[in-house]
Amino acid sequence: MEDKALQRTALLVTSLSSLLTPMMASAVTVAMPAIAGEFAMSAVTLGWVASAYLLAAAVFLLPFGRLADIVGRKKVFALGTAVFSAASLLAGLAPGARLFLAARMLQGMGGAMIFGTGVAILTSVFPPQRRGWVLGINVAATYSGLSLGPFLGGLLTQNLGWRSLFLVNVPVGLLLLAAVCLKLRQEWADSRGESFDWKGSIVYSAMLTALMLGFTWLPGRRGAAMLLAGVAAFPLFLRWESRCVHPIFPARLARGNTVFTFSNLAALVNYSATFAIAFLLSLYLQYIKGFTPQRAGLVLIAQPLVMALFSPLAGRLSDRREPRVVASLGMALCAAGLIAFSFLGPASGLAEVMATLVLVGLGFALFSSPNTNAVMGSVERKQYGVASATLATMRMVGQMLSMGIATLVFSLLIGRARIVPESYPLFLKSMRACFLVFFVLCCGGVFFSLARGRVR
């Protein structure tokens, strides 16, 4: 009975956190035109509202995932909840764009602590034969948050202003923190006593920062220099990690575990190809179609709602069938949706947008839960934290690359100008170019998904 009570508590706490953080991300997407208006942001700077959060989350995920294996996953999870709540308060009260973007980075740091430990806690508590099912529920909670985000984001932005999106997270975060401290009484630290790789963490954070900043600053010289520096640091980082006794990144595991390696690569490609969909469609619906934030949010619900409905079924299916088959089918459906989005124009109907969102949502549901199940089932128990953090890092880096591609295309076609009626044709051209790039990426992701090999 005690084990079942612990399982229920762990599932409740991690699912609530998986609901809160993506809800914040999708709600902000709808509020971007309002944020841009108050802070007078250009199209390129506006992309950093999402990118600042994603960059910080990606940089800190692996270090915090490894630290959680050593000092305790519950401790790091609770600290992340507290940091995320405090950063939400700061963002909601920020008087200017710089402090606001700094608060978004702090939110990303808190999110990294949550993302890097939640799945590891679930995998520690539930037996392998129920892992796909429970991970499906966790993914469904994530997509429920994504579903509620556009609606709540549009509703709050239109009636209470965009700052209310951040302030509402504070009491919810405090309630979640209380539940973790009072109800989740067990701790998990399967690598307790092992050393923490500080040097590797510093090199990793600097390398990833250089790569992400360099990519988003292209095509300028500063961007090229940062990108080259990040690329040059990558082999040095892998060499250090392969020799380190207790590395933050399992380089030896990645080399010897095809399922782990290709499942993570598939996740990286999938998120790179799909994350910016909400960003681009939010701008399209509000600028080109003239929708209010609330109405745009209602439209964008379609994709994550389908994800939430079908993710538990896909997770259960991956307990019985090869995850690579289910996940690869999902990736192919995402690719079909992306090529359909590339044909959107001023005369496109709402039914066309909704139908394509449903198609992409179904594809993502079929991909995500089986892919997560494959990753967590390919490692030993003591590596759950690192595996969970590695997968979450692929997600965050993929999301960052997705926004980076959109920002780069905007830089090339629109420049530093704001999105106004005179630049709407250039915006549409940029949006279509982004969807074509994402389609090509998704097609490549199908290969990685199929190449992972058999899990069972």
N, C-alpha and C positions, 0 to 999 in steps of 0.2 A: 504493500500500500504506500509506503514511504517513497519508493522509487517512482510510482505512478504520480504521486503528488508533486515530486520534484520535476518529473517530465512535463506535467501540465503547467507548472509555474515557469519553467524554462521556455516552453513554447509560447506562453502568454507574453512574457517579458520581451523575448527576442522578436516576436511578431509585432508587438506594439512599436518597438524601435524601428523595425523594418517598414512599418506604416508611416511613422513620423518623418523620417529623413527624406524619403523620395517624395512625400507629399509636399514638403517644403520646396524641393527642387522643381517639381512640375507647376506649383503655384506661382513661383517666381517667373517662370516662362511667360505666363499670361500677363503678368504685371510689368513686363519689360518696357512696353511703350510708355507707361505712366512713369516709370523710374527714369527713362531716357528724357522725358519731358521736364521733370523736376531738376535733374542734374545736368541738363543740356548735353547729353552724351551723343557722340557720333555712332554710326552703325558698327564700326570696329570696336570702340570702347564698350559699347553695349554688350558685345560678345564676352567681355571680361566679367560681367555679372555672374555668368555661369562658370567661366573658365577659372576665376580666382578660387572658387570653392573646389572645383575638380582638381586643380593643380595641387593645392594643399592636401587634399584627401589622398591623391596618388602618391605624393612624396612621403607621407607618414604611415601609410598602410602597412607595408612590410615591417618596418621597425617596430611598430606597435603590436603587430601580430606576433612577432618573435618575442617581444617583451611580455606579452600576455601568456605565452607558453612557460615563461620563467617565473614571473611574479604572481600570476593568477589571472585567468580570463575574466572573472567577475570583477576584479578590481579595475582593470583597464576599461571594461564595458561601462562601469559606473562613472569613472572619471570622464569618459567620452560623453556620456549623457549630460554631465554637469557643464562641461566646456561648450557643448552644442547649445545648451539653454542660455548660458551667459552670452555667447556670441550672437544669438538671436535677439536678445535684448539690446545689445550694442548696435546691431544693424538697424533695428527698428527706430532707434533714437539718433542715428548718424546725421549730422548737419550737412555733410558734404560727400562728394563722390569718393574721395580718397579714404576717409574713415569707413565708409560703407563697404568698399572693396576689401579693406583690411579685416573688417568684421566677417565678410564672406570667407576669407582665408581661414580665420579662426574657426568658423563653422566647419570648414573642411577638415581641420585637424581633429575636432571632436567627432565628426562623422567617421574619420579613419579609425578611431578607437572603437566605435560601434561596429562598423562593417567588418573589421579585422577579427572580431571576437564572437559575434552573434552566431554565425554558422558553426564555428568551432564548438561553442557551448552546446548547441543542439546535437552535433555529431558525437559529443562526449556523453550525452545523457541517453540518447536513443540507440537501440540495437541496430545492427546493419540491415536486418530484414525489414525494418520500418523506416530506414533512412530516406529513401526516395519520397515516401509519402509525407514525412514531416518537413523535408526540404521543400516539397511542393507547396505545403501550407505557408511556409515562410516566404517563398517567392510570391504566392498569392497575396500575402499581406503587403509585400513591396508594391505589387501592381495595384492593389486596392488604394494604397497611398497615392500612387500615380494617377489613379482614377479620380480620387477625391480632390487632388491638387488643383487641376484646371477649374473645376466647378467652384471650390472654395476660394481659389485665387481670384477668379473673375467676380464672384459675389462680394468678397471683402474689398477688392480694389475699387469696384464700382461704387460701393456704399460707404466704406470706412477709410478708403485710401490704402495704398500699397504697403505702408508701414505696419498696418494691422496684421499682415501676413507673418511678419517676424515676431511681433509681440505675442501673438496667440500661442506660439511655440513654448513660451516660458512656463506657464502653469502646467502644460501637458508634460514638458520635460521634467519638471519637479515631481509630478506624480509618478512618472516612470522611475525616476531616481529613488523615490521612497519605496516603490515596489521591489526594486533590485536589492536594496539594502535590508529590507525587512522580511521579504519572502524567499529570495533566492539565497539560501543559507549555506550551500555547499560551494567549495572553490575547486577549480581545476587548473593545475600547473604541472603538467606531465614532464616538463623539462626543468623543474626546480633544481637549483644548484649549478646549472650550466652557466657559462659566461655569456655576456651580451656583446655582440660584435659592433662596438662603437665606431671603429674606423670604417668598416663596411657600410654602416648606416649613413655616415657623413658623405662618403663617396657616392653612395646610391642616391641620396637626396640631392646632392649637387649635380649629378649626372642627369637625373630625371628633370630637374628644374631647367637645366641648360637645353635639354631636348625639347621640352614643352614650350619654353619661352622662345627658343629659336624658331620653332615651327610656326608659332603664332605671329612672330615678327617678320616673317618672310613677306615680300621678296627683298627687303632691305639688307644692307651689308651686316648690320648688327645681328639680324636674325640668322644669316648664313654662318657668321662666326660662332654664335652660340650653338647652333645645330652641329657644326663640325666638332666643337669642344665636347658636346654630349656624346656624339658617336665615337670619338676617340677614347673617351673614358669608359665606354661599355666593355671592351675586351679586358681592360685593366681591372674593372670591377669583377668580372667573371673569374679572372685568374686569382684574385685575392679570395673570393668566396670559395673557390674549389680547394684552396689550401687551408682555409680557416677551419678550426675544429668544430666550432658552433656558429655557422654563418647565418645571416638574416635571410639570405636567398638560397634555396636548396639547389645549387648548381649541379651537384652530383646526382640528385634526384631527378632533375630535369633531363640530364643526359641519358640516364638509364631507365626512364619511365615514359614510354611513348604515349600512353593514355594521358598522363599528367601534362606532358608538354603540349601535345596537339589539342587537348581540351582547353587549355589556357589560351593557346593561340587562336582557337575558334572563338572563344569569348572575346578576346581583344578585337578581332575583326568584326564580330557581330555588333558590338557596342560602337565601334568606330563608324559603322555604316548606318546605325539606326538612331543614335541618341539625339542628333540635331533635328530630327523630324519635327518634334514638338516646337522647337525654337523657330524653325522656318515657317511652319504652318501657322503658328501664333501670329507672326508678323504678316503672313499672307492674308489670313482671315480678317485681321484688324485694319491693315493698310489697304489691301486690294479689294476685299469684299465689304469693307465698312462695318464689320461686326463690332459690337460692344465687347469689353473684356469678359463679361458674364456669358454672353452668347458664344464667344470663341472658346471659352472654357468648357461649355457644355458639348461642343463639337469634339474637342480633343479628348473628352472622356472615353470615346469609343474604343481607342486602342488599348489603354491600360485596363479597361473594364473587361475586355475579352481576355487579356492576359490573366487577370485575377480569376476568371471563371474556369479557364482551361489549365492553368499551371498545376493544381493538385492532381488532375487527371493525367497530365503528362508525367508528373513525378511518379505516380503509381504505375503508369505504363512502363517507366524505365526500371522499375523493380522487377518486371517480368520479361521485358524485351531488351535487346541491345540498345544502350543509350545513343550510340552513334547513328543508328538508323532513324530514331525519332528526332534527334537533334538536327541531323542533316536535312530532313524533310522540312523542319521548321525554318532553317536557314534559307532554303530554296523559296519558301513562301514569302519570306522577308524580301528577297531579291525581286520577286514578282511585284510586290507592292511598291518598291522603290522605283522601278522603271515606270510604273503607272503614275507615280507622283511627278515624274519629270515632264509630263504632258499637261500639267495644270496651267491654267491661264485665267485672264479676267472673266471669261464666259463660262468657266467650269462650274458645274452644279454642285450643290451641297451633298447630294446623294453620292456623287462620284468620290468626293473627299471622304465621306463616312465609310463607304464600302471598302476603300483602299486602307483606311485606318483599321478596320476590322480584319482585313487580310494580314496586315503586318502584325497586329496583335495576336492573332492565332499562330502565326509563324514564330513569334518571339516566345510564346508560351510553350510551344513544342520544343523549342531549343533550350531554354534556360534551365528548367528543372532537371531534365536528363543530363545536361552538360555539368551542372553542379554535382549531381549524384556521381557521375563518372570521376570527377576530380577528387572528391572526398573519399571515394571508394578505392582510390589508387595509392593511398599513402597509409603509413602506420599511425596508430593512435597518438603517439607523442608529436607527430607532425601536423596534427589537425589545425593548430593555430596558424602555422606558416602556410599550409595549403589554403586555408580559408582566406588569409591575407593576400596570398599570391593571386587567387581568383578575383578577389575584390580589387586588387591593384590592376589586373587586366581590364576589369570593368571601368575603373576610374580613368586609366590611361586611354582606353578606347573612347570614353565619353569626351575626354580632353582633346583627343585627336579629331573626333567628330566636330567639336566646336572650332578646333583649329582650322580644319578644312573649310568650314563655313566662313570663318573670319578671313582666311587667306583669299578665298574667292571674292568676298566683299571688298577686300583691300585692292584687288586687281581690277574689279569692274566698277565699283562705286567710289572707292577711295575713302577719305575722311569725312565726306559729306553726310549729313543727316538724311534719313529716309523721309522724303517729302514727295508730294504728287509729281513734281518734275522728274524725280529719279525712280518712279515706280517701274518704268520699262527695264531699267538696269537692275532693279531688285528682282524682277521676275526672271531675267536672264541669269542672274546669280543663283537664284533658287533652283532653277532647272539644272544648271551646271553642277550644283552640289549633289542633287539626287542622282545624276548620271555617275558621278564619282563613287557615290555610296553603293550604287548597283554593282559596279565593277568589283568593289571591295567585298560585297556580300557573296558574289559568285566565287571569289577566291576563298572565302570562309567555308563554303561547302566542301572544298577539297580538304582543308584542315580537319573538318569534322569527320569526314569519311576516313582520313588517314590515321586516326588515333588508334585503330585496331580494336579488338574485342575486349570488353571489360570483364566478361564472364567466360 
